[in-house]
Amino acid sequence: MKKLALVLSLLAACVPAVTQEFSAKAYSGGIFRPRSSPAQLSAPGGLEDHVVSGKLRLTLDDAVALALINNSDVNASRAQSELANFSVQRAHAPFDTVFTSSFAPTRSNSPSTSTLSGAATLSTLNQSSQAQVSQQFQTGTNLSVGLNSTRATTNSSFATVNPSFSSGLAFSLSQPLWRRAGLFPNRAPIVIAQRGVRQSRATLEAQVSDVVFRAVGQYWDAVQARKNMEVLQKSLDLAQASYQRDKRALELGALPPLDIYRSESQVAQRKIAVLQAEYARKQAEDALRQTIGADLDARAGALDLELTEKIETESTLAAVDLREALSTALKNRQELEAQRQQLAVDDTNVKLANNNLKPDLNLSASYISNGLGGTVFDTSGATPIVVSTGGFADSLSQLGGFKFPTYGMTLRLQMPLHNSSAQADLGSALVSKRRDLYQMRSLEQSIALQIKNSVHDLELAELVMAAAKTSRDLAEKNLSAEERKYQLGAQTIFFVLDAQNQLSQAELSLVQAQIAYQKALAELDHAEGTLLEKHQVTVKP
């Protein structure tokens, strides 16, 4: 029994990972118990924190934060990135410890053809049991330890051991010596999967940046729509004031009846512009609500938006160096990082394809310790006599003594004379890398063009904004002068109404220029890959 304990402890020492994994809840829970599906959509969150006085009050950073929490595109991209983690887990599958067991009873009855069979009808019962643990290592080594036992009974009178217990403890080891030898070819799927995770994370960060950029643009679109409506409402108020003044002048007889129609017509036209601006504002705000997930909440979606970000810029405008911006983009753009990871995967595939061109040379060795136990008969006399009794424990005790060994070694060489499959894999890997290099070049060109366009748009927005401010100031002075002339009777109402329209257009142009400047700044940050950093957004791995 001491020898049996030694054998069992040796078997346990060879497979420590098996006992460790079976004792872990995650292993048994994942294999033997089905887990409930977590595929449920979460409710939109964070909206109630921004409800103030019956309105949804948002700064630009608030809109960005809500978009990252509730936007469906972001959540879908995050789920797609999480899928890559399971690829790494799947790549470790060849190195999982495998436990195999079997039990196979067989009963046989056959007619005897010779007196040497020991019975007229030969009847046998074989009960075979086997347990084996195998483990493949990342060096390509495959180790297996197996314990097998067979209990055999027969009605033959010539059987010297009946029932008999035959046991064997087998150790086998195989190692590739040429193709797939070493860590690299066996770890290559894991390395590729890990690079896939990094590529997926870079892609996720680029997609998050796109969503943030869209949220910023929609926020400023909503602000612009509201400012446009305010400007047009102000213009309508001026037209109504002119109409009321002309109406009183008409009642006093100081104005010809036909002159009242001009101011009344302006009121009607500006009402149309206000109505159109109001519905444009609603459309812009609805688009922003969808991006931040407010349309998914019935209460928050019904609240009016209060956008607190100011469109006025600081006195000192941004100064951008084109070369520095391009250098920043090449360093920070996650699309480039994703492409770099793809090129690294291509290098791994090329190296692996070259390894598969090598001949397959494998060395395998095995060692088996045999044991036999059972009831021993002396069949030399007329009647078989029981000499000794034994059983399964006796056969196991002989295994630990290693008295009846069987061992051997095999060296096998397989060398295809023309390895078409491996050559095709190598050619495909080389072509894939060349294609991805061209895609990398195209992406760099595209990013360089985006940087140039962003810088030019920002410079244009600065110049237009300065000109729009001057135009607005001059339009205000012109309206004041025309109103003064009209009051003195030196000018007709036509010139006052025309000056009002010019002021309205100048203010709309200024609002448009200010919004264009803010969007140009966001566009430049997005092109440089610093938009997430500017809004303090971090994509966790």
C-alpha positions as CSV (number, residue, x, y, z in Angstrom):
1,M,0.0,0.0,0.0
2,K,2.9,2.3,0.6
3,K,4.0,1.7,-3.0
4,L,0.4,2.5,-4.1
5,A,0.5,5.8,-2.2
6,L,3.8,6.6,-3.9
7,V,2.4,6.0,-7.3
8,L,-0.8,8.1,-6.7
9,S,1.3,10.9,-5.3
10,L,3.5,10.8,-8.3
11,L,0.4,11.0,-10.6
12,A,-0.9,14.0,-8.6
13,A,2.5,15.7,-8.8
14,C,2.5,15.4,-12.6
15,V,-0.9,17.2,-13.0
16,P,-1.1,19.9,-10.3
17,A,-3.0,22.2,-12.7
18,V,-5.9,19.8,-12.9
19,T,-6.6,19.8,-9.1
20,Q,-6.2,23.5,-9.0
21,E,-8.6,24.2,-11.8
22,F,-11.2,21.8,-10.5
23,S,-11.1,23.4,-7.1
24,A,-11.7,26.9,-8.7
25,K,-15.3,28.0,-8.7
26,A,-14.8,29.8,-12.1
27,Y,-13.8,26.5,-13.7
28,S,-16.6,24.4,-12.4
29,G,-19.1,27.2,-12.8
30,G,-18.2,27.8,-16.4
31,I,-18.1,24.1,-17.4
32,F,-20.7,22.3,-15.3
33,R,-23.2,25.0,-14.6
34,P,-24.8,27.2,-17.3
35,R,-24.6,30.9,-16.4
36,S,-27.5,33.3,-16.8
37,S,-27.2,35.5,-19.9
38,P,-26.1,39.1,-19.1
39,A,-27.4,40.3,-22.4
40,Q,-29.6,43.1,-21.1
41,L,-29.7,46.7,-22.0
42,S,-29.0,49.2,-19.2
43,A,-31.3,52.1,-18.6
44,P,-29.9,55.6,-19.5
45,G,-28.1,57.1,-16.6
46,G,-26.9,60.5,-15.4
47,L,-29.7,62.5,-16.9
48,E,-31.5,63.2,-13.6
49,D,-28.3,64.8,-12.2
50,H,-28.7,67.6,-14.8
51,V,-32.3,68.5,-14.3
52,V,-32.5,72.0,-12.8
53,S,-35.7,74.0,-12.5
54,G,-37.6,71.8,-14.9
55,K,-34.9,71.9,-17.6
56,L,-32.0,69.7,-18.7
57,R,-29.0,72.0,-18.0
58,L,-25.9,70.9,-19.9
59,T,-22.4,72.2,-20.3
60,L,-20.3,70.9,-23.2
61,D,-18.5,68.5,-20.9
62,D,-21.9,67.3,-19.5
63,A,-23.1,66.4,-23.0
64,V,-19.8,64.5,-23.7
65,A,-20.1,62.6,-20.4
66,L,-23.8,61.6,-21.1
67,A,-22.9,60.6,-24.7
68,L,-20.2,58.2,-23.3
69,I,-22.7,56.7,-20.8
70,N,-25.8,56.4,-22.9
71,N,-24.9,56.5,-26.5
72,S,-25.8,53.2,-28.2
73,D,-22.9,53.5,-30.7
74,V,-20.4,53.8,-27.8
75,N,-21.9,50.9,-26.0
76,A,-21.9,48.7,-29.1
77,S,-18.3,49.6,-29.8
78,R,-17.4,48.8,-26.2
79,A,-19.1,45.3,-26.5
80,Q,-17.2,44.7,-29.7
81,S,-13.9,45.5,-28.0
82,E,-14.8,43.1,-25.1
83,L,-15.2,40.3,-27.6
84,A,-11.5,40.5,-28.4
85,N,-10.7,39.4,-24.8
86,F,-12.3,36.1,-25.4
87,S,-10.0,35.5,-28.4
88,V,-7.1,35.5,-26.0
89,Q,-8.8,33.0,-23.8
90,R,-9.6,30.9,-26.8
91,A,-6.0,31.0,-27.9
92,H,-5.0,29.4,-24.6
93,A,-7.3,26.4,-25.3
94,P,-4.5,24.1,-26.7
95,F,-2.7,24.4,-23.4
96,D,-5.6,23.5,-21.2
97,T,-5.1,20.4,-19.1
98,V,-7.3,17.5,-20.3
99,F,-8.6,14.8,-18.1
100,T,-9.9,11.7,-19.8
101,S,-11.5,8.6,-18.3
102,S,-13.4,5.6,-19.6
103,F,-14.9,2.3,-18.5
104,A,-15.6,-0.5,-21.0
105,P,-17.0,-3.9,-19.9
106,T,-17.1,-6.6,-22.5
107,R,-18.6,-10.1,-22.1
108,S,-17.9,-12.8,-24.7
109,N,-19.2,-16.4,-25.1
110,S,-17.7,-18.6,-27.8
111,P,-17.8,-22.3,-28.6
112,S,-14.6,-24.2,-27.9
113,T,-12.7,-25.7,-30.8
114,S,-10.0,-27.3,-28.7
115,T,-9.6,-29.1,-25.4
116,L,-6.8,-26.5,-24.7
117,S,-9.6,-23.9,-24.2
118,G,-10.4,-25.3,-20.8
119,A,-14.1,-25.3,-21.3
120,A,-16.7,-26.5,-23.8
121,T,-18.1,-23.0,-24.1
122,L,-15.5,-20.4,-23.4
123,S,-17.0,-17.4,-21.4
124,T,-15.0,-14.3,-20.6
125,L,-15.7,-10.9,-19.0
126,N,-13.3,-8.0,-19.4
127,Q,-13.8,-4.7,-17.5
128,S,-11.4,-2.1,-18.6
129,S,-10.9,1.3,-16.9
130,Q,-8.7,4.1,-17.9
131,A,-7.8,7.6,-16.5
132,Q,-5.4,9.9,-18.2
133,V,-4.2,13.5,-17.8
134,S,-2.5,15.2,-20.7
135,Q,-0.9,18.6,-20.9
136,Q,0.6,20.5,-23.8
137,F,3.1,23.2,-22.9
138,Q,3.9,26.4,-24.8
139,T,7.3,24.9,-25.8
140,G,5.4,22.3,-27.9
141,T,6.0,19.6,-25.3
142,N,3.1,17.2,-24.7
143,L,3.1,15.2,-21.5
144,S,0.5,12.6,-20.6
145,V,0.2,10.4,-17.5
146,G,-2.3,7.5,-17.6
147,L,-3.5,4.8,-15.3
148,N,-5.3,1.8,-16.8
149,S,-6.6,-1.4,-15.3
150,T,-8.5,-4.4,-16.6
151,R,-10.3,-7.0,-14.6
152,A,-10.7,-10.3,-16.6
153,T,-12.6,-13.4,-15.6
154,T,-13.0,-16.7,-17.5
155,N,-14.4,-20.2,-17.1
156,S,-11.3,-21.8,-18.6
157,S,-9.9,-24.4,-16.3
158,F,-6.4,-23.6,-17.5
159,A,-6.4,-20.0,-16.3
160,T,-3.7,-19.6,-13.6
161,V,-5.0,-16.2,-12.4
162,N,-8.8,-15.9,-12.3
163,P,-10.1,-13.2,-11.9
164,S,-7.0,-11.3,-13.0
165,F,-6.3,-7.6,-12.5
166,S,-3.8,-6.1,-15.0
167,S,-2.8,-2.5,-14.4
168,G,-0.4,-0.1,-16.1
169,L,1.0,3.3,-15.3
170,A,2.0,5.0,-18.5
171,F,4.2,8.1,-19.0
172,S,4.5,9.6,-22.5
173,L,6.4,12.6,-23.7
174,S,6.6,14.1,-27.2
175,Q,8.6,17.1,-28.4
176,P,8.8,18.7,-31.8
177,L,12.5,19.3,-32.7
178,W,12.2,21.4,-35.9
179,R,8.8,22.6,-37.0
180,R,6.7,24.2,-34.2
181,A,9.6,23.7,-31.8
182,G,10.1,26.4,-29.1
183,L,7.9,29.1,-27.7
184,F,7.3,31.3,-30.7
185,P,5.3,28.9,-33.1
186,N,3.2,27.6,-30.2
187,R,2.6,31.0,-28.6
188,A,1.9,32.8,-31.9
189,P,-1.9,32.4,-31.7
190,I,-1.8,33.9,-28.2
191,V,0.4,36.8,-29.4
192,I,-1.9,37.5,-32.3
193,A,-4.9,37.5,-30.0
194,Q,-3.2,39.8,-27.6
195,R,-2.3,42.2,-30.4
196,G,-6.0,41.9,-31.5
197,V,-7.0,43.1,-28.1
198,R,-4.7,46.1,-28.3
199,Q,-6.0,46.8,-31.9
200,S,-9.6,46.5,-30.7
201,R,-8.9,48.9,-27.8
202,A,-7.3,51.4,-30.2
203,T,-10.3,51.1,-32.6
204,L,-12.6,51.6,-29.6
205,E,-10.8,54.8,-28.6
206,A,-11.0,56.1,-32.2
207,Q,-14.7,55.3,-32.2
208,V,-15.2,57.0,-28.9
209,S,-13.4,60.1,-30.2
210,D,-15.7,60.1,-33.2
211,V,-18.8,60.0,-30.9
212,V,-17.4,62.8,-28.7
213,F,-16.7,64.8,-31.8
214,R,-20.2,64.3,-33.0
215,A,-21.6,65.2,-29.6
216,V,-19.5,68.4,-29.6
217,G,-20.7,69.3,-33.0
218,Q,-24.4,68.7,-32.2
219,Y,-24.0,70.7,-29.0
220,W,-22.8,73.7,-30.9
221,D,-25.4,73.1,-33.6
222,A,-28.1,73.3,-30.9
223,V,-26.5,76.5,-29.5
224,Q,-26.3,78.0,-32.9
225,A,-29.9,77.2,-33.6
226,R,-31.0,78.8,-30.4
227,K,-28.9,81.9,-31.0
228,N,-30.2,82.2,-34.5
229,M,-33.8,82.1,-33.1
230,E,-32.8,84.8,-30.6
231,V,-31.4,87.0,-33.3
232,L,-34.4,86.6,-35.6
233,Q,-36.8,87.2,-32.6
234,K,-34.9,90.4,-31.9
235,S,-35.3,91.4,-35.5
236,L,-39.0,90.6,-35.3
237,D,-39.3,92.8,-32.2
238,L,-37.7,95.7,-34.1
239,A,-40.0,95.2,-37.0
240,Q,-43.0,95.1,-34.7
241,A,-41.8,98.3,-32.9
242,S,-41.5,100.0,-36.3
243,Y,-44.9,98.8,-37.3
244,Q,-46.5,100.1,-34.0
245,R,-44.8,103.4,-34.4
246,D,-46.0,103.7,-38.1
247,K,-49.4,102.7,-37.0
248,R,-49.6,105.5,-34.5
249,A,-48.2,107.9,-37.0
250,L,-50.9,106.8,-39.5
251,E,-53.6,107.3,-36.8
252,L,-52.3,110.9,-36.3
253,G,-52.2,111.5,-40.0
254,A,-48.4,111.9,-40.1
255,L,-47.9,108.9,-42.4
256,P,-49.5,108.2,-45.8
257,P,-51.8,105.1,-45.7
258,L,-49.8,103.2,-48.3
259,D,-46.5,103.4,-46.3
260,I,-47.9,101.2,-43.5
261,Y,-47.8,98.1,-45.6
262,R,-44.0,98.1,-45.8
263,S,-43.5,97.7,-42.1
264,E,-46.4,95.3,-41.8
265,S,-44.9,93.2,-44.5
266,Q,-41.6,93.0,-42.7
267,V,-43.3,91.8,-39.6
268,A,-45.0,89.0,-41.5
269,Q,-41.7,88.0,-43.2
270,R,-39.7,88.0,-40.0
271,K,-42.4,85.9,-38.3
272,I,-41.8,83.3,-40.9
273,A,-38.1,83.4,-40.3
274,V,-38.6,83.0,-36.5
275,L,-40.9,80.0,-37.0
276,Q,-38.4,78.3,-39.3
277,A,-35.6,79.0,-36.8
278,E,-37.7,77.6,-34.0
279,Y,-38.2,74.2,-35.8
280,A,-34.6,74.2,-36.8
281,R,-33.7,74.5,-33.1
282,K,-36.0,71.6,-32.3
283,Q,-34.4,69.4,-34.8
284,A,-30.9,70.3,-33.6
285,E,-31.9,69.6,-30.0
286,D,-33.5,66.3,-30.9
287,A,-30.3,65.2,-32.6
288,L,-28.4,66.1,-29.4
289,R,-30.9,64.3,-27.2
290,Q,-30.4,61.1,-29.2
291,T,-26.6,61.3,-28.9
292,I,-26.7,61.8,-25.1
293,G,-29.5,59.2,-24.7
294,A,-32.2,61.6,-23.5
295,D,-34.6,60.2,-26.0
296,L,-34.5,56.9,-24.1
297,D,-35.9,58.5,-21.0
298,A,-39.5,59.7,-21.3
299,R,-39.2,62.4,-18.6
300,A,-35.7,63.7,-19.5
301,G,-36.6,63.7,-23.2
302,A,-39.6,65.9,-22.7
303,L,-37.6,68.6,-20.8
304,D,-36.3,71.7,-22.5
305,L,-32.6,72.0,-23.0
306,E,-30.6,74.7,-21.3
307,L,-27.2,74.9,-22.9
308,T,-24.9,77.0,-20.8
309,E,-21.7,77.0,-22.9
310,K,-20.8,80.5,-24.2
311,I,-19.9,81.0,-27.8
312,E,-17.8,84.1,-27.2
313,T,-14.1,83.3,-27.5
314,E,-11.3,84.6,-25.4
315,S,-9.3,87.6,-26.4
316,T,-6.3,85.5,-27.3
317,L,-7.2,83.0,-30.1
318,A,-5.5,79.7,-30.6
319,A,-2.2,79.7,-32.4
320,V,-1.5,76.4,-34.3
321,D,1.8,75.2,-35.9
322,L,1.0,72.9,-38.8
323,R,4.1,70.7,-38.4
324,E,3.6,70.4,-34.6
325,A,-0.1,69.5,-35.2
326,L,0.8,66.8,-37.7
327,S,3.5,65.4,-35.4
328,T,0.9,65.2,-32.6
329,A,-1.6,63.5,-34.8
330,L,0.9,60.8,-35.9
331,K,1.7,60.1,-32.3
332,N,-1.9,60.2,-30.9
333,R,-4.3,59.0,-33.5
334,Q,-5.6,55.6,-32.5
335,E,-6.4,54.6,-36.0
336,L,-2.6,54.5,-36.6
337,E,-2.1,52.5,-33.5
338,A,-4.7,50.0,-34.7
339,Q,-2.9,49.7,-38.0
340,R,0.5,49.3,-36.3
341,Q,-0.9,46.4,-34.3
342,Q,-2.2,44.9,-37.6
343,L,1.3,45.2,-39.1
344,A,2.7,43.4,-36.0
345,V,0.2,40.6,-36.5
346,D,1.3,40.4,-40.2
347,D,4.9,40.1,-39.0
348,T,3.9,37.2,-36.7
349,N,2.0,35.5,-39.5
350,V,5.0,35.8,-41.8
351,K,7.3,34.3,-39.2
352,L,4.9,31.5,-38.4
353,A,4.4,30.7,-42.1
354,N,8.2,30.4,-42.5
355,N,8.3,28.1,-39.5
356,N,5.6,25.9,-41.1
357,L,7.9,25.4,-44.2
358,K,10.4,23.4,-42.0
359,P,10.3,19.6,-41.9
360,D,8.3,18.0,-39.1
361,L,10.8,16.2,-36.8
362,N,9.3,14.8,-33.6
363,L,10.8,12.9,-30.7
364,S,8.5,10.8,-28.5
365,A,9.2,8.6,-25.5
366,S,7.1,6.4,-23.4
367,Y,7.5,4.4,-20.1
368,I,4.9,1.9,-18.8
369,S,5.0,0.1,-15.5
370,N,2.9,-3.1,-15.5
371,G,1.3,-4.9,-12.6
372,L,-0.8,-8.0,-12.2
373,G,-3.0,-9.2,-9.3
374,G,-5.8,-11.7,-8.7
375,T,-6.5,-15.2,-7.5
376,V,-3.7,-17.6,-8.5
377,F,-4.5,-21.3,-9.2
378,D,-2.3,-24.3,-9.5
379,T,-3.5,-26.2,-12.5
380,S,-0.8,-28.9,-12.6
381,G,-3.1,-31.4,-10.8
382,A,-6.4,-32.8,-11.8
383,T,-8.2,-30.1,-9.8
384,P,-7.1,-26.5,-9.8
385,I,-5.9,-25.4,-6.3
386,V,-6.0,-21.8,-5.0
387,V,-2.4,-20.9,-4.3
388,S,-2.9,-17.2,-3.3
389,T,-5.6,-14.6,-3.4
390,G,-5.2,-11.0,-4.5
391,G,-6.9,-8.2,-6.3
392,F,-6.7,-4.7,-7.7
393,A,-4.5,-3.4,-4.9
394,D,-1.9,-6.0,-5.7
395,S,-1.6,-4.9,-9.3
396,L,-1.3,-1.3,-8.2
397,S,1.4,-2.2,-5.7
398,Q,3.5,-3.7,-8.5
399,L,3.2,-0.5,-10.5
400,G,5.1,1.4,-7.8
401,G,7.9,-1.1,-7.8
402,F,8.5,-0.7,-11.5
403,K,9.5,-4.3,-11.8
404,F,7.8,-4.9,-15.1
405,P,8.6,-1.9,-17.3
406,T,8.0,-1.3,-21.0
407,Y,9.7,1.7,-22.5
408,G,10.6,2.9,-25.9
409,M,11.4,6.0,-28.1
410,T,10.4,7.1,-31.5
411,L,12.0,9.6,-33.8
412,R,9.7,10.6,-36.7
413,L,10.5,12.8,-39.7
414,Q,7.8,14.0,-42.0
415,M,9.1,16.1,-44.9
416,P,6.7,17.0,-47.8
417,L,8.6,17.2,-51.1
418,H,6.4,20.1,-52.1
419,N,4.5,21.9,-49.3
420,S,1.9,23.7,-51.3
421,S,-0.2,24.7,-48.3
422,A,2.6,26.2,-46.3
423,Q,3.9,28.1,-49.3
424,A,0.5,29.5,-50.0
425,D,0.2,30.6,-46.4
426,L,3.5,32.4,-46.6
427,G,2.5,34.1,-49.8
428,S,-0.8,35.2,-48.3
429,A,1.0,36.5,-45.2
430,L,3.4,38.6,-47.3
431,V,0.7,40.0,-49.5
432,S,-1.4,40.8,-46.5
433,K,1.5,42.7,-45.0
434,R,2.1,44.7,-48.2
435,R,-1.6,45.5,-48.4
436,D,-1.6,46.8,-44.8
437,L,1.5,48.8,-45.4
438,Y,-0.3,50.6,-48.2
439,Q,-3.3,51.1,-46.0
440,M,-1.0,52.6,-43.4
441,R,0.4,55.0,-45.9
442,S,-3.1,55.9,-47.1
443,L,-4.2,56.5,-43.5
444,E,-1.2,58.8,-42.8
445,Q,-2.0,60.8,-45.9
446,S,-5.6,61.1,-44.9
447,I,-4.7,62.2,-41.4
448,A,-2.2,64.8,-42.8
449,L,-5.0,66.1,-45.0
450,Q,-7.3,66.3,-42.1
451,I,-4.7,68.3,-40.1
452,K,-4.2,70.7,-43.0
453,N,-7.9,71.2,-43.5
454,S,-8.5,71.7,-39.7
455,V,-5.8,74.3,-39.4
456,H,-7.1,76.1,-42.5
457,D,-10.7,75.9,-41.2
458,L,-9.5,77.4,-37.8
459,E,-7.6,80.2,-39.5
460,L,-10.6,80.9,-41.7
461,A,-12.9,80.9,-38.7
462,E,-10.7,83.4,-36.9
463,L,-10.6,85.8,-39.9
464,V,-14.4,85.5,-40.6
465,M,-15.2,86.0,-36.9
466,A,-13.1,89.2,-36.8
467,A,-14.8,90.5,-39.9
468,A,-18.3,89.5,-38.6
469,K,-17.7,91.4,-35.4
470,T,-16.7,94.5,-37.4
471,S,-19.7,94.0,-39.7
472,R,-22.1,93.7,-36.7
473,D,-20.7,96.8,-35.1
474,L,-21.1,98.8,-38.3
475,A,-24.6,97.5,-38.8
476,E,-25.6,98.6,-35.3
477,K,-24.2,102.1,-36.0
478,N,-26.0,102.2,-39.4
479,L,-29.3,101.2,-37.9
480,S,-28.9,103.9,-35.2
481,A,-28.2,106.5,-37.9
482,E,-31.1,105.5,-40.1
483,E,-33.5,105.6,-37.1
484,R,-32.2,109.1,-36.2
485,K,-32.7,110.2,-39.8
486,Y,-36.2,108.7,-39.8
487,Q,-37.1,110.5,-36.6
488,L,-35.9,113.8,-38.1
489,G,-38.0,113.1,-41.3
490,A,-34.9,113.0,-43.5
491,Q,-35.4,109.3,-44.4
492,T,-38.3,106.9,-45.1
493,I,-39.1,103.8,-43.1
494,F,-37.7,101.7,-46.0
495,F,-34.1,102.5,-45.0
496,V,-34.8,101.8,-41.3
497,L,-36.3,98.4,-42.1
498,D,-33.4,97.7,-44.5
499,A,-30.9,98.6,-41.8
500,Q,-32.7,96.2,-39.4
501,N,-32.3,93.4,-41.9
502,Q,-28.7,94.2,-42.3
503,L,-28.1,94.1,-38.6
504,S,-30.0,90.8,-38.3
505,Q,-27.9,89.3,-41.1
506,A,-24.7,90.6,-39.5
507,E,-25.6,89.1,-36.1
508,L,-26.5,85.8,-37.7
509,S,-23.1,85.9,-39.5
510,L,-21.3,86.6,-36.2
511,V,-23.1,83.7,-34.5
512,Q,-22.2,81.4,-37.4
513,A,-18.6,82.5,-37.3
514,Q,-18.3,82.0,-33.5
515,I,-19.9,78.6,-33.7
516,A,-17.6,77.7,-36.7
517,Y,-14.6,78.7,-34.6
518,Q,-15.7,76.5,-31.7
519,K,-16.3,73.6,-34.1
520,A,-13.0,74.2,-35.9
521,L,-11.2,73.9,-32.5
522,A,-13.0,70.6,-31.9
523,E,-12.1,69.4,-35.4
524,L,-8.5,70.2,-34.9
525,D,-8.4,68.3,-31.5
526,H,-10.1,65.4,-33.2
527,A,-7.6,65.4,-36.1
528,E,-4.7,65.6,-33.6
529,G,-6.1,62.8,-31.5
530,T,-6.3,64.9,-28.4
531,L,-10.1,65.4,-28.2
532,L,-10.6,62.8,-25.5
533,E,-7.7,64.2,-23.4
534,K,-9.2,67.7,-23.7
535,H,-12.5,66.5,-22.3
536,Q,-10.7,64.3,-19.7
537,V,-12.0,61.0,-21.2
538,T,-10.0,57.9,-20.6
539,V,-10.7,54.6,-22.3
540,K,-9.9,51.8,-19.8
541,P,-8.5,48.5,-21.1
